[in-house]
Amino acid sequence: FSLMTEGPAALEGRRVRKKFGTEWFEGEVSAVDSKGIDGVGNALVTYSDGDKEHLDFDEIYPILIPRKEGKPSAKRKRKRKE
């Protein structure tokens, strides 16, 4: 993932996995603010247990779950003409 090529909005909907204490939690980037309060971009992550936290972009990258290679993006499938 590259912020330079894809832009901050591409983070929205991406899955993350982060360790809290001894447990791992998965979540999703549910919102992105490219400027943030302090001028640094940040994202809101909502975890599977309902907890939420704001993370700066540099904190998001290490916890992103890689997309599956060859997995199609969220594009619609075309219907074949007969």
C-alpha positions as CSV (number, residue, x, y, z in Angstrom):
1,F,0.0,0.0,0.0
2,S,1.3,3.4,-0.9
3,L,-0.3,6.6,0.3
4,M,1.4,8.5,-2.5
5,T,-0.1,6.4,-5.3
6,E,-3.5,5.4,-3.8
7,G,-4.3,8.4,-1.6
8,P,-5.7,8.4,2.0
9,A,-9.2,7.5,0.9
10,A,-7.9,4.1,-0.2
11,L,-7.4,3.2,3.5
12,E,-11.2,3.3,4.2
13,G,-12.6,-0.2,4.4
14,R,-9.1,-1.9,4.7
15,R,-8.8,-4.6,7.4
16,V,-6.3,-4.3,10.2
17,R,-5.0,-6.6,13.0
18,K,-3.5,-5.2,16.2
19,K,-2.3,-6.8,19.4
20,F,-3.6,-5.4,22.7
21,G,-1.8,-7.1,25.6
22,T,-1.8,-10.8,24.8
23,E,-4.8,-10.7,22.4
24,W,-5.1,-9.9,18.7
25,F,-8.0,-8.0,17.4
26,E,-9.2,-7.4,13.9
27,G,-10.9,-4.3,12.7
28,E,-11.6,-2.1,9.8
29,V,-10.7,1.5,8.9
30,S,-14.1,3.1,9.1
31,A,-13.2,6.7,8.4
32,V,-10.2,8.7,7.2
33,D,-9.2,12.3,7.9
34,S,-6.4,13.4,5.6
35,K,-5.6,16.5,7.6
36,G,-6.3,15.4,11.2
37,I,-6.5,17.6,14.2
38,D,-2.8,18.3,14.4
39,G,-2.2,18.4,10.6
40,V,-1.3,14.8,10.5
41,G,-3.6,12.4,8.7
42,N,-5.4,9.9,10.8
43,A,-8.0,7.1,10.5
44,L,-10.7,5.8,12.7
45,V,-10.4,2.0,13.3
46,T,-13.4,0.0,14.5
47,Y,-12.5,-3.3,16.0
48,S,-14.6,-6.5,16.0
49,D,-15.4,-6.1,19.7
50,G,-16.8,-2.6,19.1
51,D,-13.9,-0.6,20.4
52,K,-12.7,2.3,18.3
53,E,-9.5,4.3,18.1
54,H,-7.9,7.0,16.0
55,L,-4.5,6.2,14.6
56,D,-2.1,8.3,12.6
57,F,-1.4,7.0,9.1
58,D,2.1,5.9,10.1
59,E,0.5,3.7,12.8
60,I,-2.0,2.2,10.3
61,Y,0.5,0.8,7.8
62,P,2.2,-1.8,10.1
63,I,-1.2,-3.3,11.1
64,L,-2.8,-3.4,7.7
65,I,-3.8,-6.9,6.6
66,P,-2.4,-7.4,3.1
67,R,-4.9,-7.8,0.3
68,K,-5.0,-11.2,-1.3
69,E,-2.9,-11.4,-4.4
70,G,-5.0,-11.6,-7.5
71,K,-8.2,-10.8,-5.6
72,P,-10.5,-8.6,-7.6
73,S,-11.2,-5.2,-6.3
74,A,-14.8,-4.1,-5.4
75,K,-15.7,-3.8,-9.1
76,R,-18.9,-5.1,-10.5
77,K,-18.8,-8.2,-12.6
78,R,-19.7,-7.6,-16.2
79,K,-22.5,-9.7,-17.7
80,R,-21.6,-11.4,-20.9
81,K,-23.6,-10.4,-24.0
82,E,-25.2,-13.4,-25.7
